[in-house]
């Protein structure tokens, strides 16, 4: 495997819908690779949103300059999520650009 520089590291982020406990959007690009959400406590490393019946949740990062993006990595929560996280990455979309 060959990994490029993480262009999103430390860049501004935003998300919708409601943050879940301490699932702030910035946690997705903070350099902490621990995949446990840790029940939303402040030391948890993942971001999370609550589902809305009216609007699908989204997350975004602003790279703050034009960049060539050849790969996007999405990492699911770790084993602490158990069976509850199975199937969460279905019917989702990745968009690169403005």
C-alpha positions in Angstrom: 0.0 0.0 0.0 1.1 3.5 -0.7 -0.4 6.3 1.3 -0.3 9.9 0.2 -0.2 12.8 2.7 -3.5 13.3 4.5 -4.8 16.5 2.9 -7.7 16.8 5.4 -5.6 16.7 8.5 -6.4 19.6 10.7 -8.6 21.3 8.1 -12.0 22.9 8.9 -14.9 20.5 9.0 -18.6 20.7 9.3 -21.5 18.2 9.6 -25.2 17.9 9.6 -27.5 16.8 11.4 -27.1 17.0 15.1 -23.8 16.0 16.6 -24.2 13.0 18.8 -22.8 13.7 22.3 -19.2 14.7 21.7 -19.1 13.5 18.0 -17.8 16.8 16.7 -16.9 16.9 13.0 -13.3 17.8 13.6 -12.6 14.5 15.2 -12.6 12.9 11.7 -9.4 14.8 10.8 -7.6 15.2 14.1 -4.9 12.5 13.5 -6.3 10.2 16.2 -6.6 6.8 14.4 -8.4 5.1 17.3 -11.7 3.8 15.8 -13.6 3.7 19.1 -16.2 6.4 19.7 -15.9 5.7 23.4 -19.6 6.4 24.2 -19.3 10.1 23.1 -16.9 11.0 25.9 -14.5 13.9 25.1 -11.6 11.5 24.6 -13.4 9.6 21.8 -11.9 9.8 18.4 -14.8 9.5 16.0 -17.4 11.8 14.7 -21.1 10.9 14.7 -24.4 12.5 13.7 -27.9 11.7 14.6 -30.3 10.6 11.9 -33.0 13.0 10.9 -36.2 11.8 9.2 -36.1 14.9 7.0 -32.5 15.4 6.0 -29.7 12.8 5.4 -26.7 13.5 7.6 -23.5 14.7 5.9 -19.9 15.6 6.8 -17.5 17.7 4.9 -13.9 19.1 5.0 -12.6 22.2 3.4 -9.1 21.6 2.0 -8.6 25.4 1.7 -7.0 25.1 -1.7 -7.3 23.3 -5.0 -5.9 19.8 -4.6 -5.7 16.6 -6.7 -7.6 14.0 -4.8 -7.0 10.4 -6.0 -8.3 8.4 -3.0 -10.7 8.9 -0.2 -10.5 6.7 2.9 -13.6 6.1 5.1 -13.1 4.2 8.3 -16.0 2.8 10.3 -16.2 2.7 14.1 -14.3 0.0 15.9 -15.4 -3.1 17.7 -17.0 -1.1 20.5 -19.8 -0.5 18.1 -20.5 -4.2 17.7 -23.5 -5.3 15.7 -25.1 -1.8 15.8 -22.7 -0.4 13.2 -23.2 -3.2 10.6 -24.7 -1.8 7.4 -24.2 1.9 8.2 -22.2 2.5 5.1 -25.0 1.7 2.7 -26.5 4.1 0.2 -24.0 6.9 0.7 -22.2 9.3 -1.7 -18.8 10.8 -1.8 -18.4 14.1 -3.7 -15.1 15.8 -4.3 -15.2 19.4 -5.5 -17.2 22.5 -4.9 
